[in-house]
Amino acid sequence: MMNITTDGIRKQNLAITDATAVDHLLRTSRVGYLGLVDGDEPYVVPLNFVWHSDSIYVHGAQYGRKANLMSNSPKATFTVADEVGTIAHPVPAKTDTAYLSAMVFGKIAVVEDFDEATSALEAMLCKYVPGYYDTPLHSGHVRSYVSGAGSHVAVYRLRGEKITAKENPNQMSMMFYPGRTRKADLQHDQK
Amino acid sequence: MMNITTDGIRKQNLAITDATAVDHLLRTSRVGYLGLVDGDEPYVVPLNFVWHSDSIYVHGAQYGRKANLMSNSPKATFTVADEVGTIAHPVPAKTDTAYLSAMVFGKIAVVEDFDEATSALEAMLCKYVPGYYDTPLHSGHVRSYVSGAGSHVAVYRLRGEKITAKENPNQMSMMFYPGRTRKADLQHDQK
């Protein structure tokens, strides 16, 4: 069960709690942005991921800045956004963006369970190379991937303790496209 | 002058210092992810932005969580990525992603100077609604936008003190597309 909350969102009119919309966004977004904390400095890294069992799964090196931060400071935020387009307006200050975005808050940790790691990697292949493999992921592949002698890669899980989501819906008649002008919009309004 | 460094990047073979490539990425990316710190919790918010005078400019509310965090804890990271596509491989563990990404590190603060705010907003309109307005931004618009009686909006500047960038170039012959299969790739290799 996704814990979608509107707590802490200033513009409550943009907050959404539609689990289906959030689920769709998390399943279709190809890149998410993992935020971590390094003392008083934030660190934001773009990652492929899969939304699986109410968690964000990513994989990556067991060494390096990101891995160190995750073990020292496990509180994480994972943000995805679908920018639909720019909403034009004859008044510049009213130019706006149509989008759907979600933030997943929780703690991130290495997945130690082999079956869980396999399942997450399978879901990831299914997302990024759908139909490429004609057989399910061979467990030997996973083993060599996450625990092979030369491997320094791990699967990480961010359990979604809290999710917030925002949507500014598109306004089809006002979406910007190349060639659209304020002049033509004003003339159109006068007719 | 952009201070592009490879410091702290584990995979040095992916690090790039090509200022032209980084500049192009920062100018063409429509959404960037601003990372802030809230105690021991990271906060990552997707934003439209403009890369202008070696700085990231964004605009947004003067109130709310993001605004509070920026004034309490000005160290920020702004990350953009261009995901080119997935590189398929008959060996699942060798599936990879082609991308170009950049992280801009620095302090973020409200732009107090009116001319600087105007210039940033003009650059932003030029980026998101190119050609829409037939006249330059009227200063009255900016004034009502950033300091009008009913306005609670500010322009923020993240001065790029340090930039890191990474690239995993595409491998055209192995990029995944819907319908591509491992079986066909292996048969092709055998010929």
Interface residues (C-beta under 8 A of the other chain):
Chain A: G8 R10 K11 R30 V31 Y33 L34 G35 L36 V37 D40 E41 P42 Y43 V44 V45 P46 N48 A61 Y63 G64 R65 S73 K75 A76 T77 F78 T79 V80 A81 E83 T86 A88 V91 P92 A93 T95 T97 Y99 S101 M103 F105 L121 L125 Y128 V129 P130 G131 Y132 Y133 D134 L137 H138 H141 V142 S144 Y145 F176 P178 G179 R180 T181 R182 K183
Chain B: G8 R10 K11 R30 V31 Y33 L34 G35 L36 V37 D40 E41 P42 Y43 V44 V45 P46 N48 A61 Y63 G64 R65 S73 K75 A76 T77 F78 T79 V80 A81 E83 T86 A88 V91 P92 A93 T95 T97 Y99 S101 M103 F105 L121 L125 Y128 V129 P130 G131 Y132 Y133 D134 L137 H138 H141 V142 S144 Y145 F176 P178 G179 R180 T181 R182 K183
